[in-house]
């Protein structure tokens, strides 16, 4: 999904549901897994540094030291969701386990005129974030950190070769 398509998609989601818009904004601008978002608690967020620390027990890979930086759009969406929840403990999930994005995502994709070739809207968020980062020149190590992938092969899927990148490589010779 291009940045233009993402913007159009998010506008359509916002028309359908403010909460779904916050969720999709967070997913698109953080490359977070949906399962990470479901487990995210206020205690994991350092509002000063804008980093989220994922304890091993709350990650897919169960590895230590996983963290992501929160884009300002993500910070705003998280603060809006926390404010909407009113009483939320530090260890309570910010988003309940029951949120469902499939219907809203499909409806927004159709309204935005997007064809995702069988992909679900919530899955394409990680791919979009990683692809846009790769296209912007992110290194392999940066993409691995962004997606919290342990193998370079996973991150390399998002390092699409293009003429601009190959030109830059040749200019460094």
C-alpha positions in Angstrom: 0.0 0.0 0.0 1.4 3.4 -0.9 1.4 6.4 1.4 -1.5 7.8 -0.7 -3.5 4.6 -0.5 -2.8 4.4 3.3 -4.1 8.0 3.7 -7.2 7.3 1.7 -7.8 4.0 3.6 -7.4 5.7 7.0 -9.8 8.5 6.0 -12.4 5.8 5.1 -11.8 4.0 8.4 -12.3 7.2 10.4 -15.7 7.7 8.7 -16.7 4.2 9.9 -15.2 4.1 13.4 -13.1 6.5 15.4 -11.7 3.6 17.5 -10.8 1.5 14.4 -9.1 4.6 13.0 -6.9 4.8 16.2 -6.1 1.1 15.9 -5.2 1.3 12.2 -3.2 4.4 12.8 -1.1 2.7 15.5 -0.6 -0.4 13.3 0.4 1.5 10.2 2.8 3.9 12.0 4.5 1.4 14.3 4.6 -1.9 12.3 3.2 -3.5 15.4 1.6 -6.9 15.2 -2.1 -7.0 16.0 -1.3 -9.5 18.8 1.2 -7.0 20.3 -1.5 -4.3 20.2 -4.0 -6.5 22.0 -1.5 -7.1 24.8 -0.2 -3.5 25.1 -0.5 -2.0 28.5 0.2 1.6 29.7 3.0 0.3 31.9 4.9 -0.8 28.7 5.0 2.8 27.3 7.7 5.3 28.2 6.0 8.6 27.3 9.2 10.5 27.7 11.3 8.5 25.3 8.4 7.4 23.2 9.4 3.7 23.3 7.3 0.6 24.0 9.1 -2.2 25.7 7.8 -5.7 25.0 8.5 -8.2 27.8 9.3 -11.6 26.4 6.0 -13.0 27.8 4.1 -10.6 25.6 5.8 -11.2 22.2 5.4 -13.7 19.5 9.0 -14.8 19.6 9.3 -14.6 23.4 12.7 -12.9 23.0 14.2 -10.3 25.4 14.9 -6.6 24.6 12.2 -6.0 22.0 11.2 -2.4 21.8 9.7 0.0 19.2 9.8 3.8 19.0 6.4 5.4 18.7 5.7 7.8 15.9 4.0 11.0 17.1 0.8 9.9 15.3 0.9 6.6 17.3 1.4 8.6 20.6 -1.7 10.7 19.8 -3.8 7.7 18.9 -2.8 5.9 22.1 -3.5 8.9 24.3 -6.9 9.3 22.7 -7.7 5.6 23.3 -6.6 5.8 26.9 -8.7 8.9 27.4 -11.7 7.2 25.9 -11.3 4.2 28.2 -11.5 6.5 31.3 -10.5 4.0 34.0 -7.6 1.9 32.9 -5.0 0.3 35.2 -1.3 0.3 34.3 -1.4 -3.4 33.6 -4.7 -3.4 31.8 -4.6 -3.9 28.0 -5.2 -0.5 26.3 -7.3 -2.3 23.6 -9.5 -5.2 24.6 -9.0 -8.6 23.2 -12.4 -8.4 21.6 -11.7 -5.7 19.0 -12.3 -6.9 15.5 -11.0 -5.0 12.4 -11.9 -7.4 9.6 -15.3 -6.0 8.8 -14.2 -2.3 9.2 -11.0 -2.9 7.2 -12.8 -4.6 4.3 -15.5 -1.9 4.2 -12.8 0.9 4.2 -10.8 -0.8 1.5 -13.8 -1.0 -0.8 -14.8 2.6 -0.1 -11.2 3.7 -0.8 -11.1 1.7 -4.0 -8.3 -0.6 -2.9 -7.8 -4.2 -3.9 -5.6 -6.0 -1.5 -5.6 -9.3 -3.4 -6.9 -11.4 -0.5 -4.8 -9.7 2.3 -6.6 -8.6 5.4 -6.3 -4.9 6.2 -4.7 -5.5 9.6 -2.0 -7.7 8.1 -1.0 -5.3 5.3 -0.2 -2.6 8.0 3.1 -4.3 8.9 4.0 -4.9 5.2 3.2 -1.2 4.4 5.3 0.2 7.3 8.2 -2.0 6.4 8.0 -1.4 2.7 7.8 2.4 3.1 10.8 2.3 5.5 12.7 0.1 3.1 11.9 2.4 0.2 13.1 5.4 2.4 16.5 3.8 2.7 16.2 1.8 6.0 19.1 -0.6 6.4 18.6 -4.3 6.9 19.3 -3.9 10.6 16.8 -1.1 10.9 14.1 -3.2 9.2 14.9 -6.1 11.4 14.4 -3.9 14.5 11.3 -2.3 13.0 9.5 -5.6 12.4 11.3 -7.3 15.3 12.3 -10.1 13.0 15.2 -12.4 14.1 16.1 -13.4 10.5 17.5 -11.2 7.8 15.5 -13.1 5.3 12.2 -11.8 6.7 13.4 -8.2 6.7 14.9 -8.5 3.2 11.4 -9.1 1.8 10.7 -5.4 2.4 13.9 -4.1 0.8 12.5 -3.8 -2.7 15.1 -3.1 -5.3 14.4 0.0 -7.3 16.3 2.2 -9.7 16.9 4.9 -7.1 18.5 2.5 -4.7 20.8 0.9 -7.3 21.8 4.4 -8.6 22.7 5.4 -5.0 24.8 2.2 -4.6 26.7 2.9 -7.9 27.3 6.5 -6.9 29.1 5.3 -3.8 31.6 3.4 -5.9 
